[in-house]
Amino acid sequence: MREIYSKAPLDCLHLSFLPQTCVSQVHCLRSVDNLFVVVKEFKDYQFKETKEEVLKDFEELAGKLPWSEPLKVWNVNTSFKKKKTKRKKINQNSSKEKIDNGQGDKAEERDDKKGFTNKTLDSRILDYYENPAIKEEISTLVGDDLASCKDETDEGSKEETPEVLKFRVTCNRAGEKHCFSSNEAARDFGGGVQDYFKWKADMTNFDVEVLLNIHDNEIVVGIALTEESLHRRNITHFGPTTLRSTLAYGMLRLCAPQPTDIIVDPMCGTGAIPIEGATEWSNCYHIAGDNNPLAVNRAANNISSLLTKSQIKEGKVSWGLPIDAVQWDICNLPLRTGSVDIIVTDMPFGKRMGSKKRNWNLYPACLREMSRVCRPGTGRAVLLTQDKKCFTKALSGMGHVWRKVHTVWVNIGGLHAAVYLLKRTPQAFVHPVEQHGERTPW
């Protein structure tokens, strides 16, 4: 299987060649937000000079693409999701019969209603906090225009055609040199798709989602394999800066956790990083800490929800996860010197949380306290921040205890952020007070 990472703003993994037997395995990837199978990729698409000519090309493009193999993959993927949903319902029913002592039907009905409400609310909250801040257009084809032309013939065709697939086209466009909008591209390309397949356009209750990703002169046409982002896992109680589970997983992998490692997130927020760590690296011990009692409460609730899901899935009482949530001060951690193996955290950007001005004092203090609790020689830290100027300045004054190993650039809701991998030097921590010959409290 050859995997190619897309440049589209949705952080998708698109697959230009996918053996049908690998579909279920692809859904198990932990660091990918969305999946789609590639229909056709144009590395250097030549746009015409006028908008009318460009949109006409989009309309004609649909009939020239190799849809056959990608649709086979989509079909296998759809069958896989149906089996997974059916198996999930059977497991839930059997587990509720054991746990609820015969009250499973009523409890399941209540849980379904409650789960639907929570999922809808959480989705709205997440979309609000992840609204992109960069100039780009992402719009979805509203099927009213395309559907209207088929309404006249729908009544007469119901008896002739057993079932017509419903579809929508989503256009993700990035670049400033385009003479058309995302909505216009989706509309005309969608019209071509409808003419070619005779499908029915439907924005909400669709069977097939066709993707038109445009990044400058690069175009990728694909078919979505995921209905919602794969990063929406583990977290049920969201905060103002909830980190994606997929990004949390990637940050943890950077520091290569080893069995028995003690991993700390000193500014955990809703606990996305330690919760992801506890589920994927259960042979390590994870501590989620924050100075905000509301954040600690959210993290504790997320841990509790995850345990409940685990019990329902396995149909038995779980012994728990190797994770704890604590309220503390990042600049004065209640941890012994040199007792932590790994520190992984999402530092305040100074936008939704904190301020750029406060970061100039906070960042050096954080790095100093992290160096104290981290094991000399073997300890490492993975830190995410968008305030790169402030972080670089703070790190320059800590060269005796921290060495920068690697920097990974990431897009956080349209913000250009960086993930820094740091290695703790062998030098023992010396408290600033001790340097002046006074007694250290540590």
Buried (B, 14 or more C-beta within 10 A) or exposed (E): EEEEEBEBBBBBBBBBEBEBEBBBEBBEBBBBBBBBBBBBBEEEBEBEEEBEEBBBBBBBBBEEBEBEBBBEBBEBBBEBBEEEEEEEEEBBEEBBBEBBEEEBEEBBEEBEEEEEEEEEEBBEBBEEBBEBEEEBBBBBBBBEEBBEEBEEEEEEEEEEEEEBEBBBBBBBBBEEEBBBBBBBBBBBBBBBBBBBBEBBBBBEEBBBBBBBBBBBBBBBBBBBBBEEBBBBBBBBBBBEBBBBBBBBBBBBBBBEBEEEBBBBBBBBBBBBBBBBBBBBBEEBBBBBBBBBEEBBBBBBBBBEBBBEBBBBEEBEEBEEBBBBBBBBEBBEBEBEBBBBBBBBBBBBBBBEBBEBEEBBEBBBBBBBBBBBBBBBEBBBBBBBBBBBEBBBBBBEEBEEBBBEBEEBEBBBBEEEBBBBBBBBBEEEBBBEEEEEEEEEEE
